[in-house]
Amino acid sequence: NMKNRFRILFGIIITCSLANILLHVTGASTPLTSIVLSAICIFPALFFFVLARSTLFEPLKQFSDVMSNISEGNLTACNLGPVYCPDMNNLSKGLGDVNVNLQRIVKKIDGHSVVIDQSIDRLTDHAKENEIIANEIVYSIERLSKDVEIQKEQTERGRAIIDQIAKNGKHIEEVMEKVSVDSQETKQE
């Protein structure tokens, strides 16, 4: 287990450091003892650093790179290698799940955008058809308006003719009456 390794190495480093400090304080330290204790402390410290680098720092760098790719919209270059620390492994799995969910959302959005594009095309076609129909209606109304105007003019002419016929009819009636009166006077004479 990784936690136990870190604990052991940390314990060795602390023990060696305390032993070196104790030897210096008591005055029982010799240069050779100090060198040996320092070497014993340095090697676990170096091993601890290498171990921490490979199990913590490199995965964190990978996570940082993956998050940068995701933030830039690149969801395909988001694969993490194996991580040997259980906590980091959980983080890696969570990041992988986030990536999969983001890819699924992007696919849904792409699918919806295709449907929206098709709907816009249909609406554009309907708008063009409606424009053609509206133009035909306007043309029909204008033609009907002209026909009504012509009908009105013809009705007014017809009325004028009827009025003229009525006047002529009265005039004929007057003339007929006069002829009738003249003819009766002529008979009586």
Rosetta blueprint (number, residue, H / E / L):
1 N L
2 M H
3 K H
4 N H
5 R H
6 F H
7 R H
8 I H
9 L H
10 F H
11 G H
12 I H
13 I H
14 I H
15 T H
16 C H
17 S H
18 L H
19 A H
20 N H
21 I H
22 L H
23 L H
24 H H
25 V H
26 T H
27 G L
28 A L
29 S L
30 T L
31 P H
32 L H
33 T H
34 S H
35 I H
36 V H
37 L H
38 S H
39 A H
40 I H
41 C H
42 I H
43 F H
44 P H
45 A H
46 L H
47 F H
48 F H
49 F H
50 V H
51 L H
52 A H
53 R H
54 S H
55 T H
56 L H
57 F H
58 E H
59 P H
60 L H
61 K H
62 Q H
63 F H
64 S H
65 D H
66 V H
67 M H
68 S H
69 N H
70 I H
71 S H
72 E L
73 G L
74 N L
75 L L
76 T L
77 A L
78 C L
79 N L
80 L L
81 G L
82 P L
83 V L
84 Y L
85 C L
86 P H
87 D H
88 M H
89 N H
90 N H
91 L H
92 S H
93 K H
94 G H
95 L H
96 G H
97 D H
98 V H
99 N H
100 V H
101 N H
102 L H
103 Q H
104 R H
105 I H
106 V H
107 K H
108 K H
109 I H
110 D H
111 G H
112 H H
113 S H
114 V H
115 V H
116 I H
117 D H
118 Q H
119 S H
120 I H
121 D H
122 R H
123 L H
124 T H
125 D H
126 H H
127 A H
128 K H
129 E H
130 N H
131 E H
132 I H
133 I H
134 A H
135 N H
136 E H
137 I H
138 V H
139 Y H
140 S H
141 I H
142 E H
143 R H
144 L H
145 S H
146 K H
147 D H
148 V H
149 E H
150 I H
151 Q H
152 K H
153 E H
154 Q H
155 T H
156 E H
157 R H
158 G H
159 R H
160 A H
161 I H
162 I H
163 D H
164 Q H
165 I H
166 A H
167 K H
168 N H
169 G H
170 K H
171 H H
172 I H
173 E H
174 E H
175 V H
176 M H
177 E H
178 K H
179 V H
180 S H
181 V H
182 D H
183 S H
184 Q H
185 E H
186 T H
187 K H
188 Q H
189 E L
